[in-house]
Amino acid sequence: MGRIAVQFVLPIVLPTVLYLLWLAAERRRIERVGVGDKPHWQDTPWIWLVALGVLFAGLISVASAVFGGAEVKGTYVPPRVIDGNIVPGHVEPAAPKR
């Protein structure tokens, strides 16, 4: 669950959260200074925020596929049926190098 949150949910939500934080800070700044029009949340560029979130999630997915994972030391043996029983797939350790 944690990997899904970090890899997909967080990148998709992050641009919107950052934008809403900026929006709140900008509204406070304008109230304090008293100059300018307050931005409204109804004017939020939702399509751009969602597009950025999906782009971030895609980049993180590609990066984790390219740079992540552990090196497999051994030979993968796929699942098979022996005497009517299913033997699950597994990795057989590699023979030691001499």
Number of C-alpha atoms within 10 A of each C-alpha: 6 8 8 9 11 13 18 18 15 15 21 22 17 16 20 19 13 11 15 14 12 12 17 14 12 15 17 13 14 14 13 9 9 10 9 10 10 15 13 10 12 7 7 14 11 13 9 12 19 17 13 18 21 18 14 20 20 16 14 16 14 12 11 12 10 9 8 10 8 6 6 11 11 12 12 13 12 10 11 12 9 8 7 7 8 10 13 10 11 12 12 12 11 11 9 5 4 3
